[in-house]
Amino acid sequence: MARLLDKIDSPSDLKGLTRGQLKQLATELRQELVTIVTTNGGHLASNLGAVELTIALHRVFDSPRDKIVWDVGHQSYVHKLLTGRRRQFASLRQYGGLSGFTSRDESPHDPFGAGHSSTSVSAALGMAKARDLSGDDYHVVAVIGDGAITGGEALEALNQVGHLGSRLIIVFNNNGMSISPTVGTLAKLLNKVRFDHRYYQAKEESKQVITSLPWGSELWQVSQRVKSGLKGLVMPTLRWEELGFTYMGSIDGHNVSELEIAFTQARDYHLKPVFVHVITTKGKGYYPAEDDAVYFHGVPPKSATAKVVPTYSEVFAQTVLRLARENPKLVAITPAMPEGNYLGIVEAEFPQRVFDVGICEQHAVTFAAGLATQGFIPIVAIYSTFLQRAFDQVIHDVCLQELPVVFAIDRGGIVGDDGKTHQGTFDISYLTLIPNLIVSAPKDENELQHLLYTAVKAGRPMAIRYPRNSGVGIELDTDLHEIPIGKGEILRQGDDVVILAIGNTVIHAFNAAQELAANGIEATVVNARFVKPLDAELITGLASQIKRLVTVEENVLSGGFGSSVTDLLQKSGISDIQVRSIGIPDEFVEQGTQAILRSKYGLDAKGIAQRVLAMFSIPQPQECSSGKSK
Ligand SMILES: Cc1ncc(C[n+]2csc(CCOP(=O)(O)OP(=O)(O)O)c2C)c(N)n1
């Protein structure tokens, strides 16, 4: 049977569908989501839960004239399918394909790009204000989840929405889950309405009365007040009305008719910002995802090879567990990513010493600083891309006061399919410029455990950045030891060229040296281990003897490891040397597998060998595109 979905080329195609057809469409959308997302990888459960919500939004609002701003953007797949991107949907998260988030480049139906959480209300308020200032009259809708709404930026924006009183609709998609169950008192308060049976029972009874009354009439308003009073019973302190909103809810987020009524009322109400509280089930309609919404929040692609060696994240968490057993002052903090960084295994044994603070990176860092002032050793486990949020907290609250906080920076470098918003390609640059901070990166998972041990002993702020995915498969030492701070190591000796590599690029540099040897070029390969402080003695010593030097890093070249090395050479008066820096040029790295992208930027063994051969004027079949010559 022909699919209804195949006839939807734009939201206007939804408008003439019957209730029965909408039900069928919802089923087809779920089938499409499951087929493509289980193949390509991506955010499955969040999208399954937003099917009816998205259909109803596009039937009531007139996108792209009306602006629908999705928070994070990870739940926008149905929106993509309904807004003219159905034919490209099979390319989701592939190199050159559709993004897994919203993107202004991709469609006029994406008025704001996202990937990082809690930006929707600010962006939507900006659009609403721009509309008012230009005398326009379109609608602006922010769709935000119960995880994202706990992020500081969202709270800052809500504060201003109430203050400005702009005409803006916030659709609160409450499924009780962030990636894991949403944490915090605010989340608990918002969630109360999901579970309080007194409210549901009373709401059902009052709903019949209210829906029979004309919207906005005096009787309607009285009934609404009675309903709000009921809400007050179960939500005693959080009053959206007091924050300046008209509150509507709670709405069954899987009932298109009920959603449409609510959205239409919100759309036609022009007096105040409206907060529409929608209750959804994460993973709805696909039993495995409903049953385990945490796993199905983000699934790997089918092509992902079965894990044979532990990931860096797993080795990190196992090491934290060991260290926590030895040291009662050690605590660990995660901003909403206990699955991604495996801290769950530590929490299982030390529930009092692991803190999931919600999607609150800034708070995570300053909270750690506070703990450190009182003699605790906090390990902030955070993805590189999300630590960007807490740049000032790293500077102002930790490093300026020289507090011994350990930053365990996961997903440093190229992360792959999540694309531009998630690549961890800036951390070396934005961390090395901060005084008092030690910045390191292990060459493999074994070195990661020793660096973590070193950081816990350091008594100063220290960052360790490591990549996404499996380690190199090396055996883990049973005893941990301190690595002298600022000391690199020579892995291979050769007289023709020095390759200085940092972090996960070390193994590629080492393999490149084997390829170079086959071409008669002998390379010294150095595992730098520290970007700050650099091993000045080792580097200047080698640079004085060998007149060709290459740096390699999975980070932007601007302000990165290579840049620190060239600064050092310059300060040391070493100028009679040919230097090349391999890294990410001045651009945002698109989505694609890590292998594709490493090859693109010449960061794999082949690319590194090609760059070195070019220094010797040995002709290459193709010159790689990355890196700049110095
Ligand atoms: C700043 C930031 N921190 C962490 C993340 C990782 N992340 C992506 S989605 C998500 C959970 C969002 O929960 P919610 O808003 O409730 O949406 P749901 O998936 O439950 O629909 C998190 C923590 C992120 N995208 N941005």
The ligand as an SDF file (V2000), in Angstrom:
LIG
                    3D

 26 27  0  0  0  0  0  0  0  0999 V2000
   24.9350   21.7950   26.5430 C   0  0  0  0  0  0  0  0  0  0  0  0
   24.5860   20.3600   26.3020 C   0  0  0  0  0  0  0  0  0  0  0  0
   24.8450   19.4380   27.2500 N   0  0  0  0  0  0  0  0  0  0  0  0
   24.5300   18.1470   27.0230 C   0  0  0  0  0  0  0  0  0  0  0  0
   23.9460   17.7560   25.8550 C   0  0  0  0  0  0  0  0  0  0  0  0
   23.6660   16.2940   25.5730 C   0  0  0  0  0  0  0  0  0  0  0  0
   22.2280   16.0250   25.4560 N   0  0  0  0  0  0  0  0  0  0  0  0
   21.6100   15.9080   24.2660 C   0  0  0  0  0  0  0  0  0  0  0  0
   19.9890   15.6280   24.3950 S   0  0  0  0  0  0  0  0  0  0  0  0
   20.0750   15.6270   26.0650 C   0  0  0  0  0  0  0  0  0  0  0  0
   18.8480   15.3780   26.8820 C   0  0  0  0  0  0  0  0  0  0  0  0
   17.7780   16.3490   26.5890 C   0  0  0  0  0  0  0  0  0  0  0  0
   16.6750   16.0110   27.3730 O   0  0  0  0  0  0  0  0  0  0  0  0
   15.2710   16.6530   27.0560 P   0  0  0  0  0  0  0  0  0  0  0  0
   15.4180   18.0860   26.7880 O   0  0  0  0  0  0  0  0  0  0  0  0
   14.3470   16.2700   28.1510 O   0  0  0  0  0  0  0  0  0  0  0  0
   14.8420   15.9600   25.6900 O   0  0  0  0  0  0  0  0  0  0  0  0
   14.3570   14.4540   25.4100 P   0  0  0  0  0  0  0  0  0  0  0  0
   15.4910   13.7780   24.7240 O   0  0  0  0  0  0  0  0  0  0  0  0
   14.0150   13.8010   26.7080 O   0  0  0  0  0  0  0  0  0  0  0  0
   13.1910   14.5870   24.5250 O   0  0  0  0  0  0  0  0  0  0  0  0
   21.3750   15.8570   26.5070 C   0  0  0  0  0  0  0  0  0  0  0  0
   21.8030   15.8860   27.9100 C   0  0  0  0  0  0  0  0  0  0  0  0
   23.7030   18.7580   24.9010 C   0  0  0  0  0  0  0  0  0  0  0  0
   23.1670   18.4590   23.7100 N   0  0  0  0  0  0  0  0  0  0  0  0
   24.0180   20.0360   25.1480 N   0  0  0  0  0  0  0  0  0  0  0  0
  1  2  1  0
  2  3  1  0
  2 26  2  0
  3  4  2  0
  4  5  1  0
  5  6  1  0
  5 24  2  0
  6  7  1  0
  7  8  2  0
  7 22  1  0
  8  9  1  0
  9 10  1  0
 10 11  1  0
 10 22  2  0
 11 12  1  0
 12 13  1  0
 13 14  1  0
 14 15  2  0
 14 16  1  0
 14 17  1  0
 17 18  1  0
 18 19  2  0
 18 20  1  0
 18 21  1  0
 22 23  1  0
 24 25  1  0
 24 26  1  0
M  CHG  1   7   1
M  END
$$$$
